[in-house]
Amino acid sequence: MVETTFTLTLRELTSALRLSGLTACFRLRTLFWVVGSIATAVLVVFVITRFDPRPPSASGFVLSFFGVCAAYIWFCVALHWWYRPFDARWQMRTSKELGQTMQCKGDDAGWHVRIDATTSDRSWGSYVKWSENADILLIYMNGTTFQIIPKRALAGPHDADRIRAWLIDAGVPRAAPLR
């Protein structure tokens, strides 16, 4: 059994948003953004060459394509590193639950959370994926909603190992790390 009581910190919430944001920004929409980037680059080249009496060149297309791709990468990096702390502060101010003390208990049956008048009891098999970094464990209830477990609140590394083991035993996949 794993038992812990904690109040989530701004740093932990920011860390969770960054960890979950990697999936949203760099994976789920990558295909759409690549197709959109190619379409935008082709449109930019078409508009430029439409008003230019010279024939279109391959270098103009390549430059436009890489410019759009670079803008997307810059957007993802800016979202990941600069926007997440602002989003975390806003969520801490506007969400009552985030500032409350959470009492959590894990056992063979599942993960149980108590926050003031709210209770959540979920079996390990009901989670869809999990991920972690040096500060936190995230267990996802669906593709976007997750519970944050700060590692500082656990009694030791054996508690984090036990939670991982329960998730793995239930067949919950680990979210693939960003490569």
TADAVEN-V13244 format. One record per run of one state. SS is the DSSP state (~ for helix, > for strand, _ for the rest). FROM is the first residue (numbers start at 1). TO is the last residue. Records with the same first field share a line. If there is no record, write none. Layout:
BEGIN
SS=FROM-TO + FROM-TO
END
This chain:
BEGIN
_=1-1 + 8-9 + 29-29 + 51-57 + 95-96 + 100-100 + 108-109 + 116-117 + 127-128 + 133-135 + 141-145 + 154-156 + 170-172 + 175-179
>=2-7 + 101-107 + 110-115 + 118-123 + 129-132 + 136-140 + 146-150 + 173-174
~=10-28 + 30-50 + 58-94 + 97-99 + 124-126 + 151-153 + 157-169
END
